Amino acid sequence: MKKTYFALFATAALAFSLASCNSSAENTVLNDERDSLSWAMGMSLAQTAQSNFYNFDKEVVLKAFESYMAGEKQPISTDEYNAACQYISYLATTVSHQQTEQKVADNTKRQEEAFAKLVADNPNLKKAPEGFYYEVLREGKGPKAVYGKRLEFDFKGTNMFTGELIEQTYGKRGSVIHVLGNPMFEGLIEGMQYMRAGSKYRFYFPHEKVTGAKGVPPLTPVIYEIELHTIFED
């Protein structure tokens, strides 16, 4: 790891010290781009040093910064420095991984609870073998949608956790004419193949089925209402 890593944490402490100075940050004037970029770097470094993967001593970090910038002999050997930096990197990576795993677990539990409530409250729901739920609002009599066929449809997508609108065609633009699967997120490809022309379905997709969907936050289940108008035979 580069030696600048140690200086990085030291610089962060300098940003920390600004908060305790008599001169409030609110009164600081940034006169040009250099000042703004310097301040942003200080904030970024302070945020790094404030991260919860280790309880850094602000005073020691600040002292190290001043000492290093002054070109003084450091009280830590090169080997000790490299070992410390490697350990810092390990701690940061480990905590980041743990936080990600925890977020996935929390969202998965929240999703399971949301689907359990949904099933309990709506007897019209059906569960597809692919792992999503759907509700037939209107069954069509036309041909069934097939992967690779060109379709005309309207849709409305909402965030299942918050009810916020993700995107829709209704009132926004004309119906979509699109080849099924070219490209679409997994749930939509699978779900629309249950539909016949003239149908209107409401799909409830778990987050595993909407990876890469436009406007959908990570680990978020969605509700998609689809109205399939036409299946073109060309």
DOFILO-487832 format. One record per residue: residue number from 0; residue in one letter; x, y, z of N, C-alpha, C, O in turn. Coordinates in steps of 0.001 Angstrom, whole numbers. Layout:
   i aa    n.c1    n.c2    n.c3   ca.c1   ca.c2   ca.c3    c.c1    c.c2    c.c3    o.c1    o.c2    o.c3
 NUM  a       X       Y       Z       X       Y       Z       X       Y       Z       X       Y       Z
...
//
This chain:
   i aa    n.c1    n.c2    n.c3   ca.c1   ca.c2   ca.c3    c.c1    c.c2    c.c3    o.c1    o.c2    o.c3
   0  m     847   -1197       0       0       0       0     880    1244       0    1943    1261     620
   1  k     444    2252    -678    1245    3466    -805    1353    4200     522     460    4130    1367
   2  k    2493    4922     691    2706    5661    1931    1704    6787    2117    1467    7243    3235
   3  t    1133    7218    1041     172    8331    1149   -1045    7939    1967   -1794    8809    2410
   4  y   -1256    6648    2177   -2414    6215    2954   -2354    6770    4375   -3360    7214    4928
   5  f   -1135    6735    4963    -976    7242    6326   -1248    8744    6365   -1906    9240    7280
   6  a    -740    9454    5375    -969   10894    5311   -2437   11204    5101   -2935   12228    5569
   7  l   -3136   10313    4393   -4564   10517    4139   -5335   10570    5445   -6158   11460    5656
   8  f   -5061    9606    6325   -5770    9606    7594   -5354   10768    8466   -6151   11286    9248
   9  a   -4116   11175    8332   -3662   12330    9104   -4369   13591    8643   -4780   14415    9459
  10  t   -4509   13738    7333   -5205   14907    6795   -6646   14939    7267   -7209   16009    7501
  11  a   -7245   13753    7408   -8620   13687    7887   -8733   14290    9279   -9710   14972    9589
  12  a   -7753   14043   10099   -7787   14599   11451   -7718   16115   11428   -8314   16786   12271
  13  l   -6981   16654   10453   -6904   18101   10317   -8297   18666   10051   -8672   19710   10584
  14  a   -9054   17955    9216  -10428   18396    8957  -11268   18297   10216  -12125   19143   10471
  15  f  -11014   17231   11023  -11710   17112   12295  -11464   18326   13181  -12383   18842   13817
  16  s  -10213   18774   13214   -9837   19841   14138  -10522   21158   13815  -10641   22021   14684
  17  l  -10974   21326   12574  -11638   22570   12197  -12902   22808   13020  -13258   23941   13342
  18  a  -13569   21696   13348  -14827   21829   14085  -14613   22379   15481  -15520   22984   16052
  19  s  -13418   22178   16047  -13166   22632   17415  -12446   23974   17479  -12192   24490   18567
  20  c  -12115   24538   16326  -11433   25836   16313  -12414   26956   16634  -13625   26796   16481
  21  n  -11886   28082   17077  -12747   29231   17348  -13407   29737   16087  -14520   30261   16126
  22  s  -12715   29580   14955  -13267   30028   13683  -14202   28958   13144  -13756   27880   12752
  23  s  -15481   29248   13122  -16472   28286   12668  -16378   28064   11166  -16057   28975   10404
  24  a  -16668   26822   10757  -16662   26506    9333  -17699   27346    8588  -17558   27599    7391
  25  e  -18725   27771    9293  -19769   28580    8670  -19236   29926    8196  -19794   30538    7286
  26  n  -18146   30383    8823  -17571   31680    8465  -16426   31571    7462  -15840   32575    7056
  27  t  -16118   30332    7071  -15025   30125    6121  -15463   30514    4723  -16550   30139    4284
  28  v  -14630   31258    4024  -14925   31680    2655  -14017   30910    1701  -12794   30943    1839
  29  l  -14609   30225     747  -13859   29511    -284  -13783   30420   -1506  -14787   30669   -2173
  30  n  -12593   30905   -1786  -12433   31967   -2777  -12341   31491   -4222  -12671   32240   -5141
  31  d  -11903   30271   -4428  -11744   29801   -5805  -11895   28289   -5857  -12185   27637   -4854
  32  e  -11687   27749   -7060  -11854   26309   -7263  -10895   25499   -6398  -11260   24445   -5877
  33  r   -9658   25997   -6246   -8662   25295   -5438   -9136   25172   -3994   -8999   24118   -3373
  34  d   -9700   26270   -3463  -10221   26231   -2106  -11357   25215   -1982  -11412   24440   -1027
  35  s  -12261   25233   -2964  -13415   24334   -2918  -12995   22871   -2990  -13499   22029   -2247
  36  l  -12052   22578   -3908  -11574   21198   -4030  -10820   20771   -2778  -10939   19629   -2335
  37  s  -10044   21693   -2210   -9302   21374    -993  -10249   21089     163  -10039   20158     940
  38  w  -11291   21900     265  -12261   21700    1338  -12994   20370    1149  -13212   19631    2109
  39  a  -13371   20073     -94  -14062   18815    -368  -13181   17619     -24  -13661   16618     507
  40  m  -11877   17730    -332  -10966   16645      18  -10885   16486    1532  -10904   15367    2046
  41  g  -10795   17610    2245  -10748   17545    3701  -11983   16882    4278  -11884   16058    5187
  42  m  -13165   17244    3743  -14407   16617    4198  -14403   15119    3930  -14797   14318    4778
  43  s  -13943   14754    2719  -13915   13344    2339  -12995   12541    3244  -13328   11435    3669
  44  l  -11837   13112    3531  -10887   12423    4393  -11410   12321    5822  -11215   11308    6493
  45  a  -12078   13382    6280  -12662   13350    7623  -13733   12270    7719  -13820   11567    8726
  46  q  -14547   12136    6674  -15579   11098    6659  -14957    9709    6717  -15493    8803    7355
  47  t  -13811    9553    6040  -13115    8277    6079  -12621    7971    7481  -12789    6859    7981
  48  a  -12009    8970    8112  -11482    8770    9458  -12599    8579   10478  -12390    7945   11513
  49  q  -13771    9116   10199  -14908    8978   11104  -15639    7660   10933  -16505    7319   11740
  50  s  -15298    6915    9889  -16003    5670    9623  -15835    4729   10808  -14853    4799   11548
  51  n  -16816    3847   10969  -16881    3093   12223  -16090    1792   12210  -16307     942   13074
  52  f  -15167    1607   11243  -14434     346   11258  -13278     347   12256  -12705    -708   12528
  53  y  -12922    1520   12810  -11892    1563   13849  -11994    2889   14588  -12335    3921   14011
  54  n  -11694    2832   15866  -11787    4034   16697  -10451    4783   16670   -9652    4666   17599
  55  f  -10213    5553   15603   -8962    6292   15475   -8881    7404   16518   -9883    8027   16868
  56  d   -7661    7636   17003   -7403    8741   17937   -7131    9995   17118   -6099   10097   16454
  57  k   -8047   10940   17165   -7945   12146   16347   -6655   12915   16615   -6013   13401   15684
  58  e   -6279   13024   17877   -5094   13803   18233   -3818   13163   17673   -2920   13859   17199
  59  v   -3753   11827   17736   -2579   11133   17206   -2513   11273   15692   -1441   11493   15128
  60  v   -3663   11145   15039   -3700   11273   13585   -3262   12668   13161   -2502   12815   12204
  61  l   -3738   13698   13868   -3368   15073   13557   -1871   15298   13771   -1209   15955   12968
  62  k   -1356   14747   14858      74   14891   15146     913   14226   14058    1945   14755   13646
  63  a     453   13046   13594    1168   12332   12531    1176   13149   11246    2181   13194   10538
  64  f      62   13788   10953     -25   14622    9750     993   15759    9810    1756   15974    8868
  65  e     994   16475   10918    1902   17614   11070    3365   17172   11020    4212   17835   10421
  66  s    3637   16039   11663    5004   15522   11689    5466   15091   10304    6591   15374    9891
  67  y    4588   14411    9605    4947   13910    8268    5157   15072    7300    6097   15060    6505
  68  m    4277   16079    7368    4390   17238    6487    5642   18052    6794    6183   18720    5913
  69  a    6103   17997    8046    7305   18737    8445    8578   17976    8109    9681   18488    8300
  70  g    8428   16761    7611    9592   15976    7220   10349   15377    8391   11525   15035    8259
  71  e    9697   15247    9523   10359   14708   10709   10509   13190   10622    9807   12531    9855
  72  k   11415   12655   11402   11606   11211   11489   10376   10609   12173    9942   11086   13221
  73  q    9824    9561   11571    8591    8993   12074    8866    7924   13139    9847    7187   13041
  74  p    8001    7841   14151    8187    6858   15231    7664    5476   14865    7327    4683   15744
  75  i    7596    5186   13580    7097    3902   13114    7966    3477   11940    8244    4277   11047
  76  s    8391    2228   11941    9262    1744   10863    8456    1515    9597    7226    1474    9626
  77  t    9166    1366    8486    8497    1105    7208    7695    -179    7280    6558    -221    6810
  78  d    8261   -1224    7858    7543   -2501    7970    6307   -2366    8850    5251   -2915    8535
  79  e    6439   -1636    9954    5293   -1430   10845    4210    -615   10145    3017    -884   10285
  80  y    4654     386    9389    3720    1232    8651    2943     413    7618    1718     499    7532
  81  n    3681    -385    6835    3034   -1204    5810    2063   -2198    6431     966   -2411    5914
  82  a    2468   -2804    7539    1595   -3764    8220     334   -3077    8740    -765   -3624    8641
  83  a     499   -1870    9296    -646   -1125    9815   -1613    -760    8692   -2830    -869    8843
  84  c   -1052    -324    7564   -1902      51    6427   -2674   -1149    5891   -3845   -1034    5528
  85  q   -2010   -2300    5844   -2683   -3512    5382   -3817   -3889    6330   -4879   -4337    5900
  86  y   -3576   -3701    7623   -4609   -4032    8603   -5787   -3054    8502   -6946   -3455    8609
  87  i   -5481   -1779    8297   -6543    -782    8106   -7402   -1146    6906   -8630   -1096    6964
  88  s   -6731   -1514    5812   -7454   -1900    4600   -8323   -3129    4856   -9462   -3202    4393
  89  y   -7776   -4094    5597   -8523   -5315    5930   -9767   -4979    6753  -10853   -5489    6480
  90  l   -9602   -4122    7761  -10729   -3739    8606  -11823   -3045    7799  -13009   -3342    7943
  91  a  -11395   -2114    6947  -12367   -1363    6143  -13140   -2295    5217  -14360   -2189    5094
  92  t  -12415   -3215    4563  -13056   -4152    3639  -14002   -5088    4373  -15105   -5360    3901
  93  t  -13567   -5582    5534  -14379   -6519    6313  -15676   -5876    6773  -16752   -6460    6642
  94  v  -15564   -4666    7313  -16760   -3975    7800  -17698   -3649    6646  -18915   -3790    6774
  95  s  -17134   -3212    5515  -17966   -2909    4349  -18731   -4149    3894  -19913   -4074    3558
  96  h  -18043   -5286    3887  -18683   -6545    3493  -19785   -6920    4476  -20869   -7342    4073
  97  q  -19503   -6763    5767  -20499   -7085    6785  -21724   -6182    6673  -22858   -6636    6827
  98  q  -21483   -4903    6404  -22590   -3964    6262  -23453   -4309    5056  -24678   -4201    5109
  99  t  -22800   -4729    3959  -23543   -5125    2763  -24381   -6363    3041  -25549   -6426    2658
 100  e  -23783   -7347    3708  -24510   -8571    4038  -25706   -8266    4939  -26782   -8842    4776
 101  q  -25503   -7351    5892  -26583   -6998    6797  -27715   -6295    6057  -28892   -6531    6332
 102  k  -27343   -5424    5111  -28367   -4716    4338  -29179   -5699    3502  -30401   -5580    3407
 103  v  -28497   -6672    2895  -29198   -7686    2108  -30147   -8477    3006  -31297   -8726    2641
 104  a  -29655   -8871    4187  -30483   -9643    5114  -31696   -8834    5573  -32808   -9358    5628
 105  d  -31484   -7566    5900  -32584   -6709    6357  -33638   -6536    5267  -34836   -6637    5533
 106  n  -33184   -6271    4028  -34131   -6065    2937  -34854   -7351    2561  -36030   -7324    2196
 107  t  -34146   -8481    2651  -34779   -9764    2354  -35876  -10063    3371  -36957  -10526    3008
 108  k  -35590   -9795    4653  -36601   -9997    5688  -37791   -9068    5473  -38943   -9483    5603
 109  r  -37510   -7823    5148  -38587   -6856    4899  -39424   -7296    3713  -40648   -7165    3726
 110  q  -38765   -7818    2688  -39477   -8300    1503  -40356   -9495    1842  -41501   -9570    1396
 111  e  -39830  -10430    2628  -40599  -11615    3018  -41843  -11211    3788  -42919  -11769    3575
 112  e  -41698  -10246    4681  -42846   -9774    5466  -43878   -9101    4566  -45082   -9274    4761
 113  a  -43405   -8325    3571  -44313   -7636    2652  -45099   -8636    1816  -46300   -8464    1611
 114  f  -44428   -9687    1330  -45112  -10695     518  -46069  -11523    1365  -47140  -11901     891
 115  a  -45702  -11809    2602  -46585  -12565    3484  -47884  -11797    3730  -48970  -12377    3713
 116  k  -47763  -10501    3957  -48946   -9658    4162  -49782   -9581    2894  -51012   -9607    2935
 117  l  -49090   -9485    1776  -49772   -9396     476  -50624  -10636     228  -51781  -10526    -179
 118  v  -50057  -11810     470  -50770  -13069     257  -51948  -13187    1212  -53021  -13650     827
 119  a  -51747  -12767    2461  -52809  -12851    3461  -53972  -11927    3124  -55130  -12250    3390
 120  d  -53657  -10775    2538  -54684   -9766    2266  -55380   -9946     914  -56456   -9389     700
 121  n  -54786  -10709       8  -55329  -10789   -1353  -55466  -12246   -1792  -54483  -12856   -2213
 122  p  -56665  -12809   -1700  -56875  -14212   -2078  -56784  -14453   -3586  -56750  -15604   -4023
 123  n  -56744  -13394   -4378  -56688  -13549   -5832  -55265  -13719   -6366  -55067  -13937   -7561
 124  l  -54291  -13619   -5486  -52907  -13743   -5923  -52563  -15180   -6280  -53026  -16129   -5648
 125  k  -51748  -15313   -7297  -51220  -16620   -7686  -49694  -16539   -7638  -49105  -15503   -7946
 126  k  -49071  -17635   -7250  -47611  -17667   -7226  -47099  -18455   -8420  -47489  -19602   -8636
 127  a  -46223  -17826   -9189  -45633  -18484  -10344  -44476  -19369   -9904  -43812  -19056   -8916
 128  p  -44216  -20460  -10607  -43077  -21319  -10265  -41744  -20565  -10295  -40788  -20954   -9626
 129  e  -41693  -19495  -11070  -40453  -18714  -11182  -40158  -17887   -9920  -39055  -17363   -9768
 130  g  -41154  -17768   -9005  -40877  -17096   -7745  -41505  -15733   -7577  -41201  -15049   -6599
 131  f  -42363  -15305   -8479  -43070  -14035   -8309  -44569  -14308   -8153  -45040  -15423   -8379
 132  y  -45301  -13267   -7762  -46755  -13374   -7634  -47417  -12533   -8723  -46840  -11570   -9228
 133  y  -48640  -12923   -9069  -49381  -12139  -10055  -50878  -12235   -9790  -51370  -13159   -9143
 134  e  -51569  -11248  -10314  -53017  -11153  -10176  -53614  -10842  -11546  -53173   -9914  -12224
 135  v  -54610  -11613  -11948  -55260  -11397  -13238  -56373  -10365  -13049  -57392  -10641  -12415
 136  l  -56160   -9184  -13605  -57174   -8130  -13527  -58178   -8255  -14663  -59356   -7935  -14503
 137  r  -57707   -8718  -15799  -58576   -8983  -16950  -57886  -10024  -17830  -56733   -9852  -18225
 138  e  -58597  -11090  -18126  -57999  -12126  -18958  -58342  -11875  -20420  -59508  -11695  -20772
 139  g  -57324  -11865  -21261  -57543  -11649  -22685  -57868  -12929  -23421  -57734  -14026  -22877
 140  k  -58297  -12781  -24667  -58667  -13935  -25487  -57754  -14108  -26690  -57951  -15013  -27501
 141  g  -56752  -13238  -26806  -55852  -13310  -27941  -54757  -14341  -27739  -54782  -15108  -26777
 142  p  -53791  -14355  -28655  -52674  -15297  -28543  -51798  -14981  -27334  -51801  -13863  -26820
 143  k  -51060  -15974  -26899  -50204  -15820  -25736  -48866  -15209  -26135  -48335  -15487  -27210
 144  a  -48334  -14372  -25248  -47050  -13744  -25512  -45938  -14797  -25500  -45917  -15698  -24662
 145  v  -45016  -14653  -26455  -43911  -15600  -26598  -42607  -14819  -26664  -42538  -13747  -27266
 146  y  -41584  -15367  -26044  -40272  -14741  -26070  -39840  -14490  -27511  -39915  -15381  -28357
 147  g  -39386  -13262  -27780  -38922  -12903  -29116  -39992  -12263  -29984  -39689  -11741  -31057
 148  k  -41259  -12297  -29525  -42336  -11669  -30280  -42407  -10177  -29972  -42056   -9741  -28876
 149  r  -42863   -9403  -30951  -43033   -7961  -30770  -44398   -7706  -30143  -45422   -8187  -30629
 150  l  -44393   -6934  -29045  -45608   -6692  -28281  -45922   -5204  -28208  -45030   -4359  -28291
 151  e  -47197   -4903  -28051  -47617   -3539  -27738  -48322   -3583  -26392  -49268   -4348  -26204
 152  f  -47856   -2754  -25445  -48425   -2805  -24103  -48239   -1479  -23376  -47404    -655  -23749
 153  d  -49036   -1297  -22332  -48885    -196  -21386  -48487    -778  -20040  -48762   -1943  -19752
 154  f  -47842      33  -19222  -47399    -466  -17929  -47316     655  -16910  -47255    1838  -17245
 155  k  -47315     234  -15645  -47076    1140  -14522  -46286     372  -13479  -46720    -685  -13023
 156  g  -45115     901  -13096  -44271     244  -12104  -44160    1076  -10853  -43956    2288  -10929
 157  t  -44292     440   -9687  -44175    1143   -8410  -43261     375   -7457  -43098    -840   -7564
 158  n  -42679    1111   -6537  -41841     549   -5494  -42743    -137   -4466  -43609     506   -3874
 159  m  -42545   -1430   -4256  -43429   -2183   -3361  -43267   -1760   -1906  -44217   -1864   -1129
 160  f  -42098   -1292   -1525  -41858    -856    -154  -42524     482     138  -43113     665    1204
 161  t  -42433    1409    -798  -42873    2788    -539  -44115    3209   -1306  -44761    4196    -955
 162  g  -44452    2462   -2355  -45582    2845   -3195  -45254    3944   -4191  -46131    4399   -4925
 163  e  -43997    4375   -4221  -43596    5442   -5139  -43589    4945   -6584  -43239    3799   -6863
 164  l  -43980    5826   -7483  -43978    5497   -8902  -42552    5378   -9417  -41709    6231   -9138
 165  i  -42287    4320  -10169  -40978    4137  -10799  -41025    4679  -12223  -40223    5534  -12599
 166  e  -41959    4179  -12999  -42175    4688  -14348  -43510    4151  -14856  -44033    3166  -14336
 167  q  -44060    4817  -15891  -45312    4367  -16469  -45482    4959  -17860  -44833    5938  -18227
 168  t  -46379    4335  -18622  -46739    4892  -19922  -48033    5684  -19815  -48219    6655  -20548
 169  y  -48921    5294  -18927  -50213    5957  -18798  -50041    7446  -18514  -49414    7829  -17526
 170  g  -50597    8273  -19376  -50529    9707  -19188  -49173   10313  -19460  -49007   11526  -19330
 171  k  -48195    9505  -19835  -46837    9988  -20054  -46438    9907  -21527  -45812   10819  -22069
 172  r  -46806    8819  -22147  -46427    8591  -23543  -47330    7519  -24111  -48183    6988  -23401
 173  g  -47156    7191  -25387  -47962    6156  -25999  -47553    4774  -25540  -46557    4611  -24834
 174  s  -48315    3791  -25938  -48002    2404  -25590  -46617    2024  -26092  -46129    2574  -27080
 175  v  -45997    1086  -25409  -44681     579  -25794  -44839    -506  -26850  -45703   -1375  -26726
 176  i  -44019    -460  -27874  -43910   -1566  -28832  -42493   -2099  -28692  -41520   -1411  -29002
 177  h  -42394   -3332  -28223  -41082   -3845  -27818  -41040   -5362  -27991  -42037   -6051  -27773
 178  v  -39886   -5867  -28381  -39692   -7305  -28499  -39515   -7888  -27098  -38674   -7417  -26331
 179  l  -40295   -8898  -26765  -40243   -9502  -25439  -38861  -10101  -25183  -38446  -11058  -25838
 180  g  -38159   -9510  -24211  -36837   -9991  -23842  -35694   -9227  -24461  -34551   -9676  -24371
 181  n  -35950   -8077  -25093  -34885   -7412  -25856  -34785   -5900  -25588  -35296   -5122  -26392
 182  p  -34149   -5453  -24495  -33921   -6211  -23255  -35022   -5895  -22265  -35721   -4892  -22405
 183  m  -35176   -6732  -21282  -36103   -6516  -20167  -35511   -7192  -18941  -34676   -8089  -19060
 184  f  -35942   -6764  -17771  -35477   -7470  -16581  -36175   -8830  -16476  -37242   -9044  -17051
 185  e  -35557   -9721  -15743  -35960  -11131  -15722  -37431  -11341  -15393  -38115  -12106  -16073
 186  g  -37924  -10669  -14354  -39302  -10867  -13944  -40304  -10509  -15029  -41296  -11211  -15225
 187  l  -40044   -9425  -15725  -40958   -8983  -16768  -40970   -9968  -17935  -42026  -10258  -18497
 188  i  -39816  -10471  -18290  -39746  -11471  -19367  -40574  -12700  -19001  -41358  -13198  -19809
 189  e  -40390  -13177  -17783  -41110  -14383  -17353  -42599  -14105  -17188  -43434  -14902  -17614
 190  g  -42934  -12967  -16566  -44321  -12678  -16275  -45173  -12461  -17512  -46297  -12956  -17588
 191  m  -44648  -11727  -18479  -45469  -11407  -19653  -45781  -12637  -20494  -46725  -12623  -21283
 192  q  -45002  -13696  -20336  -45295  -14927  -21079  -46498  -15685  -20507  -46923  -16691  -21075
 193  y  -47046  -15205  -19386  -48295  -15742  -18853  -49506  -15076  -19511  -50628  -15570  -19396
 194  m  -49281  -13967  -20192  -50376  -13138  -20652  -50804  -13431  -22095  -50004  -13848  -22932
 195  r  -52074  -13202  -22345  -52623  -13236  -23704  -52946  -11805  -24133  -53154  -10936  -23287
 196  a  -52988  -11565  -25412  -53360  -10249  -25922  -54741   -9884  -25384  -55666  -10696  -25407
 197  g  -54862   -8655  -24901  -56108   -8196  -24300  -56131   -8341  -22790  -57087   -7917  -22141
 198  s  -55081   -8940  -22217  -55016   -9158  -20777  -54494   -7934  -20034  -53827   -7065  -20596
 199  k  -54826   -7904  -18753  -54253   -6918  -17847  -53893   -7644  -16555  -54770   -8167  -15867
 200  y  -52601   -7675  -16224  -52108   -8378  -15042  -51389   -7397  -14122  -50885   -6357  -14545
 201  r  -51367   -7770  -12854  -50531   -7043  -11900  -49508   -8039  -11334  -49871   -9071  -10769
 202  f  -48238   -7705  -11498  -47161   -8584  -11062  -46475   -8019   -9818  -46322   -6807   -9667
 203  y  -46073   -8918   -8944  -45340   -8553   -7738  -43995   -9279   -7801  -43912  -10480   -7544
 204  f  -42957   -8542   -8141  -41650   -9146   -8363  -40726   -8921   -7165  -40557   -7782   -6730
 205  p  -40122   -9994   -6619  -39095   -9810   -5589  -37861   -9172   -6200  -37686   -9184   -7418
 206  h  -37001   -8612   -5351  -35849   -7871   -5870  -34931   -8733   -6729  -34231   -8217   -7600
 207  e  -34930  -10052   -6488  -34086  -10933   -7287  -34492  -10953   -8755  -33691  -11298   -9624
 208  k  -35734  -10584   -9025  -36264  -10641  -10390  -36189   -9313  -11126  -36565   -9230  -12295
 209  v  -35700   -8259  -10446  -35690   -6932  -11089  -34286   -6331  -11152  -34132   -5120  -11313
 210  t  -33281   -7165  -11026  -31907   -6674  -11085  -31659   -5944  -12401  -31909   -6481  -13480
 211  g  -31168   -4718  -12296  -30867   -3933  -13486  -32034   -3148  -14039  -31890   -2454  -15046
 212  a  -33198   -3245  -13398  -34365   -2509  -13885  -34174   -1014  -13700  -33674    -568  -12667
 213  k  -34568    -253  -14687  -34405    1198  -14659  -35206    1818  -13524  -36401    1558  -13380
 214  g  -34536    2645  -12714  -35199    3400  -11665  -35527    2628  -10408  -36141    3179   -9495
 215  v  -35128    1347  -10333  -35446     536   -9153  -34237     507   -8216  -33160      71   -8624
 216  p  -34392     961   -6971  -33277     909   -6017  -32840    -537   -5785  -33654   -1452   -5909
 217  p  -31585    -752   -5456  -31118   -2123   -5183  -31927   -2786   -4065  -32350   -2126   -3115
 218  l  -32132   -4084   -4192  -32783   -4904   -3167  -34219   -4477   -2895  -34701   -4590   -1769
 219  t  -34899   -3990   -3922  -36268   -3486   -3760  -37252   -4263   -4629  -37068   -4335   -5844
 220  p  -38295   -4849   -4033  -39334   -5507   -4822  -40225   -4465   -5498  -40332   -3333   -5025
 221  v  -40859   -4846   -6597  -41678   -3884   -7348  -43023   -4497   -7726  -43200   -5715   -7750
 222  i  -43952   -3607   -8017  -45264   -4003   -8545  -45364   -3444   -9958  -45189   -2245  -10173
 223  y  -45646   -4316  -10918  -45807   -3871  -12296  -47194   -4270  -12796  -47559   -5446  -12807
 224  e  -47951   -3261  -13208  -49252   -3496  -13825  -49068   -3413  -15337  -48621   -2392  -15860
 225  i  -49413   -4488  -16031  -49182   -4580  -17471  -50505   -4794  -18197  -51302   -5653  -17820
 226  e  -50725   -4011  -19231  -51888   -4176  -20101  -51380   -4511  -21498  -50838   -3651  -22191
 227  l  -51557   -5761  -21905  -51024   -6250  -23182  -52076   -6062  -24276  -53135   -6689  -24249
 228  h  -51774   -5204  -25221  -52736   -4891  -26269  -52636   -5823  -27474  -53631   -6399  -27915
 229  t  -51431   -5960  -27990  -51261   -6662  -29274  -50002   -7514  -29258  -48986   -7138  -28674
 230  i  -50087   -8667  -29906  -48910   -9496  -30176  -48769   -9588  -31682  -49610  -10181  -32358
 231  f  -47708   -9004  -32203  -47511   -8977  -33640  -46949  -10311  -34127  -46121  -10928  -33457
 232  e  -47398  -10737  -35273  -46993  -12034  -35801  -45808  -11939  -36761  -45327  -12966  -37240
 233  d  -45322  -10712  -37054  -44200  -10584  -37990  -42871  -10932  -37323  -41824  -10877  -37967
//
